[in-house]
Amino acid sequence: MPDLMDNDSRSNAAEFTVSEISQALKRTVEDAFGYVRVRGEISGYRGPHSSGHAYFALKDDRARIEACIWKGTFARLKIRPEEGMEVIATGRLTTYPGSSKYQIVIDSIEPAGAGALMALLEERKRRLAAEGLFEASRKRPLPFMPRVIGVVTSPTGAVIRDIIHRIDDRFPLHVLVWPVRVQGETTGAEVSAAIAGFNRLPPDGPTPRPDVLIVARGGGSLEDLWGFNDEAVARAAAASAIPLISAVGHETDWTLIDFVADVRAPTPTGAAELAVPVKAELEARIANFSARLQGAIVRSSDRKRHALRAVSRALPSADQLMALPRRRFDEAASRLGRALTVNTERKRARYRGLRLSPTLLTRRAADARQRSNRAGARLPNVFLALVAMRRTRFDRDAGRIRPDTIRRRSRMLAESVSALGRRADQAAELALERRRSRLTQAWRLADTLSYHSVLARGFAVVKDAENRIVRQAAAVSPGDVLDIEFADGKIAAVAGGAPAKPRTPRPKPGSGQGSLF
């Protein structure tokens, strides 16, 4: 009987399709639990999906539950999920009918206490330190006098106002602000992008490249400052070619960027003080250095002046130094005057010796004619002597030469003698022609320079009784006997005081008809 009743109860059970039972389970879970807070360790996190949603799991030592964060919720999270982070997730339980798996759809997430964040921070510090990003040898000194300062911070907070005000008080400079969110899920990405963006500015571009960077934020809790513990921020600061000052939080607040930065400032105002010197202090130091330099120059000049005076007293006077050179100069000047006089006389005598005169030209022409005649007279004798010498040599060798050789040799000698004769005749003719040409030129020059050619043109030479040439009319007195030489002869004349006879006018050439007047 009991078996019959069990079979009836099984046959009366409600029948569900897979979809119906899945939906029933979904409603049951959602209605029974609603919103819950689940504490667990993030596992399997790989960052947001291409759709913007994030999928991972929460687990403890005995169980595991799938988790999902939709795209809109993920952008509003204060803390970015990371693998191994222990968190408290707030959301609602639901199931996914397609696979009948239950999961939590997270609306907010927070670390499971400060200890979890500190543990994560320490793990990051150990990893980055092992890579050498915290080494002191990597840190660069800040420029003493930057021209442009780049600031990465929120454009609306009190931090940027404090930095600009402090810079204006100390040394006004050009400040560039790269606005970022300093709290929230996107802080790390925006800060790292700002650092990289400043480094990408070209040195000579339209936007000036900063000489130093300040990454600043006001104080806050560990969760508020967590964006500056992002690994991307630390790596961007380490890769920056521009010296970087970190000024995040208060003096007691330490973030990951503080270990990587070249210099850490306790506050944003302190960062401004580290970045620029005080202008008034610089001016005072420059004035002090200028005064010290001026005093050193004056003291050095005084020492040099005293030393110069001491040395000058030991030196001889200018007159003593110049006495010997002056005497040598006077002696050289006197020798130079005498040498110039002697040289001038020598040149004048040579000029007189070389000066052309009719007598000298006549004598040189006669000498040239005599040398030419002597050369012409010697030429036949030389030719006959040469022929005789050749004949003697021929006679001497005649006994040693066979008839055919003699004939061949005689022909060669005859041709050679004939050629020599022709060459001798040509040389004699050429020499005589050159002598004749030079003689002709000498006669022409003598004839040109001779005063007889002047007389032939109608002039006359007047000489007094002492055979001296009369060059001026004032040198002749009435009654003086004069000798007048013309081209064709000489006449004697007596100077008188009577006026000259009037000249008879010459008839005009070509006129065959007499004058009527």
Secondary structure, 3 states (H helix, E strand, C coil): CHHHHHHHHHHCCCCCCHHHHHHHHHHHHHHHHCEEEEEEEEECCCCCCCCCCEEEEEECCCCEEEEEECHHHHCCCCCCCCCCCEEEEEEEEEEECCCCEEEEEEEEEEECCHHHHHHHHHHHHHHHHHCCCCCHHHCCCCCCCCCEEEEEECCCCHHHHHHHHHHHHHCCCEEEEEECCCCCCCHHHHHHHHHHHHHHCCCCCCCCCCCEEEEEECCCCCCCCHHHHCHHHHHHHHHCCCCEEEEECCCCCCCHHHHHCCEECCCHHHHHHHHCCCHHHHHHHHHHHHHHHHHHHHHHHHHHHHHHHHHHHHCCCHHHHHHHHHHHHHHHHHHHHHHHHHHHHHHHHHHHHHCCCHHHHHHHHHHHHHHHHHHHHHHHHHHHHHHHHHHHHHHHHHCCCCHHHHHHHHHHHHHHHHHHHHHHHHHHHHHHHHHHHHHHHHHHHHHHHCHHHHHHCCCCEEECCCCCECCCHHHCCCCCEEEEEECCEEEEEECCCCCCCCCCCCCCCCCCCCCCC
